């Protein structure tokens, strides 16, 4: 265990004092809460008796009477502690010792009391009795406020993502993002259910990773002694269910891709995929725009959403542009009828980075991604992708070089991908075999597996079907104005936490002095520390050795700064 701070040691001492007073700081029994903070305010009746529980978040002690704030899942409510109200007899221990000396910010307490309004008009609970429900032995990273200025706010993204539990307590606005996330899932689920489609579950552990081009996570099943792959997509399983006779199926699936991490990618993410029999991609475009309009209103109360400097409007209908028309519009180059070499040369002429492993589809994808994609701010359907880019998609009814596919672009990012699904088993087998050749050539986005069981399912016959996938994490980013996927995941993937070096009390005190200024003259810091020459030398070496501070020589002299 890392060395405890002074505050942590003090809280542990308080914990023992509570126990010595016969108080269990972690009682097991139910606490009979009657109201939450929102209900207290919304159903306010002067003098009403209530029982509430939550964290103690602010205390103003004024002798025999004190005001405090209690925070629960719905917000904050003011509570009023009066010594003689809580301790009507001679023994004043509960107020004088337990409340004033042994409770801390962050402790969970239960309160019985009655409602009243203060002279300044604030709805408040007058405490009749209270109970310690859980003692917090680590102080919350609460911001401090002085003269209207907030100090020490808990804003460091890495710390917030690692300690989401603390982030949610001290930054209440963060919770709203996750409330909206759940509203999005509920709205989408309701839309599908109202349309008569069926929610299903498919395997996360799969013998063959399929349905997308991505590097999988691999694990091992001991009893069967076989490798298994964590799901990269659920597409091939959902189509098996259409073969099996379902008219419409959907799933919110956790997918796992063993690839890079950045502001829009997490190795574990949530996708929604839906497949509907007897439909095509034109029907799915209409369905998609109605779905997203419905979801935007459910989440934000309006079809409009702000994302960075843009205002996006999810109101249907959306513009529709073919991929060839888009590339021609933004580059002047027409990909129609061109072979692989011509497209590779055009990409080079446009300054797009390409290499010899890239096939025709990948080259077109690179040109579109580099030159076109970022220009689509308002929701726009990009349609009719080249066949090489879409191995699971049906050939276009009017042009055998293309497929019946669309992607929905918003603010230069793809949030939905949909097809008229390929249901010709012979064509599907040939497409899979072509993907194997691309993989052998070095294309790391081509699939290396053929799912023979899926091909067998298609051979039994799959009706004409349209399918669509939506990246749920990315969609909620747009609906809540968050530029980073980590902000919309409760627990994003993080690098292993570096173990904090154990440093002496003198080292910690010196670091705290330094943190206030970030940088101080060496002699100024030494003077402020009050350490003897011997202790000073030892302590400054300790901080520099542990890479917590560094000494810098400048024209103005020696300075120490926080690393």
Secondary structure, 3 states (H helix, E strand, C coil): CCCCCHHHHHHHHHHHHHHHCCCCCCCCCCCCCCCCHHHHHHCCCCCCEEEEEEEEEEEEEECCEEEEEEEECCEEEEEEEEHHHHCCCCCCHHHHHHHHHHCCCCCEEEEEEEEEECCCCCEEEEEEEEEEEECCCCCCCCCEEECCEEECCCCCHHHHHHCHHHHHHHCHHHHHHHHHHHHHHHHHHHHHHHCCCEECCCCCEECCCCCCCCCCCEEEECCCCEEEEECCCCHHHHHHHHHCCCCEEEEEEEEECCCCCECCECCEEEEEEEEEECCCHHHHHHHHHHHHHHHHHHHHCCCEEEECCEEEECCCCCEEEEHHHHHHHHHCCCCCCCCHHHHHHHHHHCCCCCCCCCCHHHHHHHHHHHHCHHHCCCCEEEECCEHHHCCCECECCCCCCEECEEEEEECCEEEEEEEEECCCHHHHHHHHHHHHHHHHHCCCCCCCCCCHHHHHHHHCCCCCEEEEEEEHHHHHHHHHCCCCHHHHCCCCCCCCCCCCCCCCHHHHHHHHHHHHHCEEEHHHHHHHHCCCHHHHHHHHHHHHHCCCEEEEEECCEEEEEEC
